[in-house]
Amino acid sequence: MLAVSTKKDIRALSLNDLKVWMDEQGEKSFRAKQIYEWLWQKSARSFDEMTNLSKPLRDKLAAHFDVKAIQVEDKQVSSDRTIKSAFKLFDGNVVEGVLIPTDNRMTACISSQVGCSLSCKFCATGKLKRMRNLDPAEIYDQVVEIKKQSEGHYDIPLSNIVYMGMGEPLLNYKGLIGSVEKITSPEGLGMSPKRITVSTAGIARQIKRLADDEVRFNLALSLHAANDEKRSKIMPINDSNSLAALAEALQYFYQKTKNSITFEYIIFRDFNDEIEDAKELVAFCKKVPAKVNIIEYNPIDEGEFQRASIEKVDAFAAYLESQRVGVTIRRSRGKDIDAACGQLANKNKAVKK
């Protein structure tokens, strides 16, 4: 049985909360800003690292709080240099994150939930039970660890972040927004929100909420079929969030943020790989400024789908281009270590330790 600390994670406190606590302890309030910088700018994992604080203050902090940082439990390196990590959380749960190196960028693919509740038919994570949401610090920690891997393994700084790992980010709205704030803030990691893409299976009301909050990061919709009947077959969420509802939400998002949308389209053999499917996708793309990422399907254990042929994929993309739809074919990375899109499922690991 894992012993879980009952102390509060100090990273759950805002800067103002820290100032109030310091005042209550009879400490100078400016120390709160120093602690905050150690936690979010320097990613300190313990109070002993906070060397500009007195030893008595560090001891007092340790007596009241923990830094419940994630731990890299396991790491695998693919033949294509992709790195998949299993991150152990303070309560023993495990999530996965991936460093995806390409010629012009280093991308961290991070998780937002332990498991997932959406049960998309083509996704290994969807076969897991959703255990809980990750808090902002646990999402932030994944970026910190993958950033270290990018610099340590390849001597190249991390350039991009995608919320495309385990879980549905918009069903963990507080964790999503809180983590983006810590990642992009000058008081945090200071990364540009334009370098961040949040991928959603499509929750219309939450997309509108993003618009109302005027977020500055990029939004991607996991579309995979521009036909309600087909989409509902593979994504049960479509039953309550139809294509018409999503189109309205995306139009609202664009009007508020002026950010174009990316449609992710995994292409499956004999399901959504015909020119008729491409025509439906073109029609949907006309509803809101968008580009399309065509993604190779990555087979999962007991999966019912197969990868479309290269010829079908190329013909599909060529049709989109002929209709002036921006399209990129994303070739799979990390397939040999189950790190590719749709494959994250803590393979050979218990979800709960």
N, C-alpha and C positions, 0 to 999 in steps of 0.2 A: 504494500500500500504506500503510495507516494505521500510524503509529509508535505503539506502545503502551508506556507507561512500565512499567519493571520494578520501580519502587518500590512498596512496600506502601501500600495505602489506609489512612491513619491511623484511619479510622472503623471498620476491622475490629478495632481494639483495644478491649477493655473498659477501664473506668476503672482497674481494678486493674492491667491490662497496662500502661497509661500510667504508673502510679505506679512500677511495677517498672523501666520503661525510663528514667524520669527519675532514679531512684536509680542506675542503671547509668551514666548520663551525668554523675553528680555534681551534678544539679540538685535543687532543693528539691521534695519530693513534692507539696506543695500546688499547684504549678503544673499538675499533671495535671488537677486539678478545673477549673482555669481553662480549660485547653485543651478539656476535655470540654464545658464550657458553651458555648464558642465554636462547637464543632462541632454540638451537638444543640439547644441553646436558641436560639442566634443564627444558626444555619445558615451559618456562615462557609465561604467557598469557597476561601480562601487563608490562608496563615499570616501574611501581611502585615496582614490585618484584625485580628489578635489584638494589639491595641494596648497591653494591659497586660502583655505579655511583652517582655523585652528583645530588641533586634535580634539579638544573638548567638544567643539561644535560638531565635528564629524562623528564623534561617539554618540552625541545626543541624536543626530539624524539617524544613525544606525539603530538606535534603541527604539525609535518610533516608526521608521519606514524601511521598505525594501526597494531595490531596483529590480523589478521582475523581468529581467531581460531574457529574450529567447536564446537558446543554445543550438549550435550546429551539431546535430546528432549524427548525421551521415552526409557524405558528399560523394557524388559520382561525376566523372569527367567523360564526356562523349568523345568519339573519334573526330567530331567536327568542332571540338573545343567548348561546346555547351557544357555548363556545370549545373547539375541539379543538387539542391540541398534539402535535407529533411530537418526542419526546425522544430525543436522540442520546446513547448510552452511551459510555463511555471506549474501548470496543473497536470502535466504529463501528456496532454494532447499533442499531436504532430500535424504540421502543415508543410507544404513544399513550396519552394521558390526556385527560379531558374535564372541563370545568367546566360544571355543569348548574344554571342559575339558575331558581328558581321563585319564586312570591309569598312563600313563607314559609321558604325555605332556599336555601343555596348548597352544592351537593354536588360533591365531587371524585370522579370515577370513575377509578380507577387500575389499572395493570397489574402482574402478578406474575411473568410469564414473557415471554421473547421468543418469540412464536409460541405454539402450543399443540399438544398431542399427542392430544387427545380426538376430533377430527374430527366434531363435532356437525354435522349436515347443514344446519342453518339459519344457521350462524355463519361469517362471513367469516374470523375469526381461525383457526377450525378447519381452514381450507384451507391455512394456512401450516405450515411445518415448525417444530417446537419446537427453537429454537437453544440456549437455556439458561435457567436460573432467574435472576431478579434477586436481588441481595443486599439485605439490609435497608436499606442507605443509598440504593440506587437507588430503592426504593419510597418511602422517606421523602422523597427529593428531589422526586418527583412531587407530593407533598402540598404541599411548600414552594412550588414554582413555581405550582401552581394556586391556592394561598392568595394569592400575590402578585397573580395575575390577578383574583381575586375582589375584592380590596381596591383594586387599581389601576384596573380597568375600571368597577367598579360601586360602590366605596366601601362594600362590605358584607363583613363577615368571613366566612370559610369556616365552615360550620356542621356539615357531615356529610361522611363518607368512605364510599365503597362500593368494595370489591374486586371489581369487575365488568368490568374492562377485559380486556386480552389475557392469556390463560393461565388455568390452574386453580390457585387459591391453595393448595389442600390438597396439591398435588403439589410445592409449594415451601414446606413446612411451616416450615423454619428461617427463610426470608426473610419469611414471613407473621408469625410470632410475634415475630421480631426487630424488624421494622418497626413493628408495633403497640406494642411496648414503647417505642420511641423517640418515637412519635407521642403516646402517652398519658402517658408519665412526666413528673413535675414537672421532671426534669432534661432533658426534651426539649421537645416542643411543648405538652404539658399538656392535650391534648384528652381529653374524656370517652370511654371505650370504648363507652358507650351511643350515641355518635354515629357509631359505625363498624359497618358491615354487611359481612360476608364471604359472598360467593356461591360456592357449589360445585355442580358438575355431579353430585356424589354419590359420595364415596368413603367407604364405611361405616366402615372401620377408622380412617380419619383423623378422622371425626366423633367417634368414641369417644375418640380421642386428645385432641381439643379438650376433651371433657367431663372427662377425667382431669386435664387441665391447668387446669380450672376457669376457662376464658376468660370474660371479661366483655362481649365484644362480641356483636353480634347475628349470627345465622346465617340465611342464605337458601339454599334448595334450588331449583336450576333443574329443575323437575319436568316441565312441558309435556305430560305425559300420565300419568294414574293407572292405566295399563294396561300391563303388561310388554311385550306384543307391539308396541303402538304406540310405546312409549318406546324400545325397542331399535331400531326403524326409524330414528329420528332421532338417537339418542344411544347409540353403541356401548358406552359405559361401563356401560349398564344390563345388558349381558350378564353382567358380573362383579359388579355391584352392583344386585341386583334390588330391586324395591319393598319386598319383605318384609324384606330385609337393611337397607335404608335406614330403614324404619319402626322396626326394632329399635334401630338406632344413634341415631335421633332421639329415641326414648323415653329412651334412656340419657343422651343429651345434656341433655334437659329435666330428668330426675331430678337430675342433678349440678349444673346451672347455674340452673334455674328460668327460663331464657330461652325465651320462645315462639319458634316458627319461622315464617319467611315462605316460602311456596311461590310461586315465580315460574312463571307459566303464559303462555307465548307462544301466542297463539291463531291457528291456521292455517285457511284456508278448506278445507272438505270433508275435514279430517283430525281435528281435535280440538275442533270448535266446536259440536257437537250437545248437546242436553240429556242424552243418555245419557253423554256424556263428563263433563258437569257432575256427574252422579250418582256416577260413579266417583271424581271429585275430592272430593266431599263425604264419601264413605266413607273416603278416605285421610286427610282432615282430622280425622276422629274418632279417629285413632290417636295423635295428639299435639296439644297446644294449638298452633294455627296460624292464620295469616291468609293471604289469597291476593292477590297482585298480578297482575292480568291485564295483559299487555304486548302492545301492538300489534306485529305482525310488521313488520320493516323489510327489504324485499327486498335481496338481494345479487346480485352478478354471477353468472350461471349458476346461480342458486338454483332449486330445484324447487318452492318453496312460494309461496303467495300470501296476502295479508292477508285475514282474515275480514271480512265486512261489518259495518258499525256495528250493524245490527239484530241480528245473531247475537251480537256481543260484549255488547250491552246485555241481551239475553235470557239469555245465559249468566250474567252477573253477577247479574241479578235472581233467577235460580234459586238461586244460592249464598246470596244474602241471605235468601231465603225459608226456607232451611235453617239460618239463623243462623250462617253462615260469614262472617267479616269479609272484605270484598273491596274493593279499590281498582283502578280502571282507570287504568293508566299510559299517557298519551298520549306519543307519540314526540317527542323533542327532538333538534335538530341533524341532521335527515335530509338537509338540503341540502348538508351538508359531510361526509356519511358518518360522523357522530359518534354516531348512535343505537345502541340496543342491538343487538349482533350484527354491527355494520358495521365494527368496528375491524380494519383489515388493512393499515395503511401504504399506503393507496391512492396510486398514482403515485409511490411511493418504493420503493427497494430495501430489503429487510429487512436486508441487510448492505451497508454502505457501503465 
